[in-house]
Amino acid sequence: MKLLSSFKKELILATRSFYFYIEVFFALVLLAVLMFAIPEHSSMTQTEYIYLDMPEMVSGYFISDLLKDDLDGQSETTEVEADGETFTAERILTDEQDFYFVDSEYAVRTLAETHQNMGAVIELGGDNQLYYTYY
């Protein structure tokens, strides 16, 4: 009972101070930010658009290596829209990334700029080195 009485006296004294109201205001602001500005479930997958400018055998090996990490072990063919155009893409979804393999460099550039995601053109040079162009 003495604890409750002491707490009540301290609370009455605290309400006379301007500092108490500042703390209550900032506590309400923090509560509002946590409830409305921060999403409850955040998605950590990153979307990437990729064009493989290399022979079919090499690109097939590259895709089959990524399919090992795919959630269901299979790729799916989808259509992605950007700037009023529709592009056919092969989609591979892993735990951390969502890859879309498209047919041209133009498609990569358009999709990356429109959707604000990363795009890459992977090219196999004459010296058997991989060259990357990022968008």
N, C-alpha and C positions, 0 to 999 in steps of 0.2 A: 504494500500500500504506500510505503514511504517512497519507493521508486517511482510509482505513478504520480505521486504528488510533486516530486522533484522535477520530473519530466514536464509536467504541466506548467510549473513555474518558469522553467527554462524556455519553454515554447512561447509563453506570454512575453517574456523579456525579449526573445528573438524577433517577434513580430513588430516590435517597436523600432527595429533597425532596418535601414534601407538595404543592407547587404542580404538579408533574408529574402527579400522580394526578388533581388537579382538572381539568387540561387534557384528559387522556384521557377522563375521565367526561363532560365537556361535548361533546367531539368525538363520543362515542358517542350522546349525547342528540340532538345535531344530526343525526347520520346516521339515527337512528330516526325523527325528525320528517320528514325528507326522504323516507324510504322509505315510511312508513305513513300520515302525516297529510295530506300534500299530494298531490292527485290527479295522475296522470301526464298526462292530457288534460283540460283544463278547457274547458267549454262557455261561450262568451260570449254566447249568444243569450238575450234577455230575452223572457218570455212576457207578452203583454198581452191583456186581454179588453175588447172595445169594443162599445158599443151606439150606433148612429147614429140619433138621434131627429130625423129630417129627411125631407123628401120623397124619393121613390125616385130622381128624376133627380139630385139633389145627392149622395145617398149613392152612387149608381152612379159618378159622376165621382170621388168620393173613393176608392172601391175600385179603379177603373181606374187611377188615378194610383199607387196602391200596387202594383198588378200589374206595373208597369214594372220594379220592383226585385225581384220575385219570382224565385226560383231557376229555376223552369220556366215562368214566365209565365202560370200558371193557378192558380186557387184550387181548393181541394177542400172538400167538405162532410164534416164529421166530427161525432162525438158526444162530448161531454165530460161526465164524471160529477162530481158534487159533492153531498155530504150525502145520498146515496141517490137523487138526481134526475139525470136525463139531459137535457142541453141540446144542441140542434142548433146547430152553428156553422160558419161559413165560414172556413177557415184559409188564411192567406197567410204563407208562410215566406220571409224575406229572410236575408241574411248575418248581420245583427245582431239581428233581432227576429222573434218568432213571434206573429202577430196572429190572434186569434179574434174574428170578428164574430158576436155573438149577437142574439137576437130581443127581449130585454127588459132593463130596468134591474135587475130582480130577479135575472136570470141573471148579470149582470155582478157585482153585489154578492156573490152566493153563491159564484161561482167565484173572485173575488179574495180573499175571506176564507178560503175553504177551501184553496186552493192557494198562498196567500201570494204572489200575484203582483199586478201592477198592473192595475186595472180603470178604465175611463173611460166616461162617458156624454157624447157630443158632441151638443149640441142647437143647432139653428138658430133663433135668436130672430126676433121680428117685425121687427126693424131690420136683418135680414140679417147679424147678428153671430154668431159661434160661441161657445157657452158650454160650458165643460168642468166636469164633476163627476168627481173622482178617488176611487177606492176602493183 
